[in-house]
Amino acid sequence: MGGVTRLRYIPDAMSSSDLELKGLADALLRSYRADPRGHHINRKFLPSRAEIIDIVHLLLQVLYPGYVGRQGLTDEEVEYHVGGLLSTLRDKLARQIEQCLCHQAESENGETSESCTPHAKKLASQFLAGLPALRTTLLDDVQAAYDGDPAATSIDEIILAYPGLLAVTVYRIAHELHEMGVPLMPRIMTEWAHQKTGADIHPGAHVGKSFFIDHATGVVVGETTRIGSNVKLYQGVTLGAMSHPRDERGRVIRNTKRHPTVEDGVTVYANATVLGGETTLGAGSIVGGGVFLTASVPEGSRVAITPPELRVHVPPAR
């Protein structure tokens, strides 16, 4: 029988490669069944990240018409254009709010409430009704950016190019939804902005009017931060928690004031770190670059670190 190739019998005509894949699939299925974390199986409701990001893009078109989306709008066209955007927004927003509310109910109670749908529609209408006031607030932020950055050549440049404004805009959208009690969606929005701009502003933070983040990259504003009006942050600033209080079982205690309070007219320069729920930066204070601060400072303070000693070696002339 020399020269004859012996074929190995494989049941159901499956190749060895197919069998390897089946074995892998079986192992993954065992993993899913052994640990319910990290999968969404046998559950019905889940918001769509893609749809929520689409909602953000639609809102940017409504808030900054002519800059985002369709260009060249005229007075005759803008009413129809904005009306169409709002109609689409109302439907998408109500649907995703419904998914978020039902997802929360399903996760907490194992079942959903029939009130999810009407409540979602009510919240969507309530949010859309607040857009004119939200736009007024954002225009103060735009002006603060223009007034606060001598490199800015125009309002157009601020709206079209500044990542800090994009981060603040998405934060303000998400904060409104957060205050209405919409779960999950606000965080998806701000984390998308975080990816795009490098600035991480939690939707639960409270921020006053005329807020400007210069350069944006690396800025972190924690959930319980409270920021007054006319505040300016530079790149790399952290308004964070000093520690996370835990209960007797070692679990993090939530809904406590963990992040600083920044009063009106404060400027915090690059790479400064301000930590702690009891830490307050008094009105009009200036915090210098690289400062690490865990205690309150009074109104009008100037906080700086001692400059390091520089040593410059000059090579001898040849």
Secondary structure, 3 states (H helix, E strand, C coil): CCCCCCCCCCHHHCCHHHHHHHHHHHHHHHHHHHCCCCCCCCCCCCCCHHHHHHHHHHHHHHHCECCECCCCCCHHHHHHHHHHHHHHHHHHHHHHHHHHHHHHHHHHHCCCCCCHHHHHHHHHHHHHHCHHHHHHHHHHHHHHHHHHCCCCCCHHHHHHHCHHHHHHHHHHHHHHHHHCCCCCHHHHHHHHHHHHHCCEECCCCEECCCCEECCCCCCEECCCCEECCCCEECCCCEEECCCCCECCCCCECCCCCCCCEECCCCEECCCCEEECCCCEECCCCEECCCCEECCCECCCCEECCCCCCCCCCCCCCC
